[in-house]
Amino acid sequence: MNRAVQFYQNALGMTKMYGHEYWTTLSVGNLNLGLHWTEGEEVTSTPRDSHGQKSGGTLTFYSDDINGDRKRIESAGGKILGEAEQPWGHMLVFEDLDGNVLKLMNPIGSS
């Protein structure tokens, strides 16, 4: 749990709101993220590629500095899966330390 909390604080600037060995709540902007203890089990992997997961939902954060955020994610131990300019904006796809897939997005016209 401590390792995951450190990642989200260092990589995404999240603030720890509540902490326990089994559950932690982190906050950024108006979003709260809950981290649940896996009881020592690995997080189940889903099919993924440079665009993200092939199924299920993906938490996507707004970024006004994807290059800077990319450096923080890598420095915190995150793995970059892909990055692309799309007609709707700039997207960075990455994994946290436990293999959860997340995205950063800077929509066209937002910066």
CORFENMO-V646932 format. One record per pair of residues at least 24 apart in sequence whose C-alpha atoms are under 10 Angstrom apart, sorted by the first residue. I is the first residue (numbers start at 1). J is the second residue. If there is no record, write none. Layout:
i->[I | I]
j->[J | J]
This chain:
i->[1 | 1 | 1 | 1 | 3 | 3 | 3 | 4 | 4 | 4 | 4 | 4 | 4 | 4 | 5 | 6 | 7 | 7 | 7 | 7 | 7 | 7 | 7 | 7 | 7 | 8 | 8 | 8 | 8 | 8 | 8 | 9 | 10 | 10 | 10 | 10 | 10 | 10 | 11 | 11 | 11 | 11 | 11 | 11 | 11 | 11 | 11 | 11 | 11 | 11 | 12 | 12 | 12 | 12 | 12 | 12 | 12 | 12 | 13 | 13 | 28 | 29 | 29 | 31 | 33 | 42 | 42 | 43 | 43 | 43 | 44 | 44 | 44 | 45 | 45 | 45 | 45 | 46 | 46 | 46 | 48 | 48 | 49 | 49 | 49 | 49 | 49 | 50 | 50 | 50 | 50 | 50 | 50 | 50 | 50 | 51 | 51 | 51 | 51 | 51 | 51 | 51 | 51 | 51 | 52 | 52 | 52 | 52 | 52 | 52 | 52 | 52 | 52 | 52 | 53 | 53 | 53 | 53 | 57 | 57 | 58 | 58 | 58 | 58 | 58 | 59 | 59 | 59 | 59 | 59 | 60 | 60 | 60 | 60 | 60 | 60 | 60 | 60 | 61 | 61 | 61 | 61 | 61 | 61 | 61 | 62 | 62 | 62 | 62 | 62 | 62 | 62 | 63 | 63 | 63 | 63 | 63 | 63 | 63 | 63 | 63 | 63 | 64 | 64 | 64 | 64 | 64 | 64 | 64 | 65 | 65 | 65 | 65 | 66 | 66 | 66 | 66 | 66 | 66 | 67 | 69 | 70 | 70 | 73]
j->[35 | 36 | 37 | 38 | 76 | 97 | 98 | 35 | 36 | 37 | 76 | 96 | 97 | 98 | 35 | 76 | 72 | 73 | 74 | 75 | 76 | 77 | 78 | 96 | 97 | 33 | 73 | 76 | 78 | 96 | 97 | 76 | 69 | 72 | 73 | 75 | 76 | 77 | 68 | 69 | 70 | 71 | 72 | 73 | 74 | 75 | 76 | 77 | 78 | 96 | 61 | 63 | 69 | 70 | 72 | 73 | 76 | 104 | 69 | 72 | 61 | 61 | 62 | 61 | 59 | 98 | 99 | 98 | 99 | 100 | 98 | 99 | 100 | 98 | 99 | 100 | 101 | 99 | 100 | 101 | 81 | 101 | 81 | 82 | 93 | 94 | 101 | 80 | 81 | 82 | 83 | 84 | 92 | 93 | 94 | 81 | 82 | 83 | 84 | 91 | 92 | 93 | 94 | 103 | 81 | 82 | 83 | 92 | 93 | 94 | 95 | 101 | 102 | 103 | 93 | 100 | 101 | 102 | 101 | 102 | 93 | 100 | 101 | 102 | 103 | 100 | 101 | 102 | 103 | 104 | 91 | 92 | 93 | 101 | 102 | 103 | 104 | 105 | 91 | 92 | 102 | 103 | 104 | 105 | 106 | 91 | 103 | 104 | 105 | 106 | 107 | 110 | 90 | 91 | 92 | 103 | 104 | 105 | 106 | 107 | 110 | 111 | 90 | 104 | 105 | 106 | 107 | 110 | 111 | 104 | 105 | 106 | 111 | 90 | 91 | 92 | 104 | 105 | 106 | 92 | 104 | 94 | 104 | 97]
